[in-house]
Amino acid sequence: MSRCVSMNPRNLSGKLPAEDGALPEASQSQPQQHEPEHGGDGGDGEMVHFSHPEHRLARFDFPYLFLCMGCKEYGAGKRFMCQICGFQLHEFCAMAPPSLHDHPFHPKHQHLLFFEKPGGFLRCKCDICGKPVKGFSFRCACCSFDVHPCCAAMTRRMELPAHGHPLLLAPDAGAGVATSFVCQVCRRRRSGRVYQCMPCGYYLHAKCAKDMVNGLYEHGVVPPEKSNPLVAVAKVTINALFSVIGGLIEGIGEGFVENIGRSRGRSFR
């Protein structure tokens, strides 16, 4: 079944002009596009998406934060949105193809397949940004490699708002190998894939480039941090434990000082 059921035009105000919806083209990563079941190319950027068949989605560009109901990740800027119930998808999630081939982030195997939900009982993480995969993703057909659609949208050559020149994906240094340079966005050294501008000596972690793809960096939006309830419970437990230990140590110390005072008083007698 085709995922984008319909792209019939309808006049709605505030939408972006029509454009070909697809993940950005990579130099050696050509996404396999699917054709709409009805209609043409979507003259004004409307669709009926498989994840929200009840209502049509229209393409918009708003600078505020939203949560994509496909990949369950935040974004800002371009999106497909339902004007009836507020359902929203990243543009790259809405237009995600059934598969990607020869992706630059995973040269070991050819095919990355689109999945609606994470697989298995264990929570998996994106192999590019390290965040949990909670919804839409591309997963390798041969191994456990898994990426968010946003991370899969990053290509071998990127033009990003953080730098005036195109950035190229540097060769993979290997898993767990920390880079020797400082990323110009997070100001840290860490392992993982890296974009670089050789003439300028500009370096950018792929993990940091993600926020430039999903619109957060461009619009100056910082997503809210969700606190893990287990971590919160652990912190409370540790604080309570330290309070008890601190009280015991304080009591022992007071008793020790009191005993010393008594022994000295006896010696003077």
Salt bridges, closest charged atoms under 4 A:
GLU19 OE2 - ARG59 NE 3.98
GLU37 OE2 - HIS38 NE2 3.28
ASP44 OD2 - LYS15 NZ 3.83
GLU46 OE1 - ARG56 NE 2.46
GLU54 OE1 - HIS52 ND1 3.74
GLU73 OE2 - HIS148 NE2 3.77
GLU73 OE1 - LYS210 NZ 2.30
GLU91 OE2 - ARG59 NE 2.78
ASP146 OD2 - ARG139 NE 3.43
GLU159 OE2 - ARG157 NH1 3.42
GLU258 OE2 - ARG262 NH2 2.67
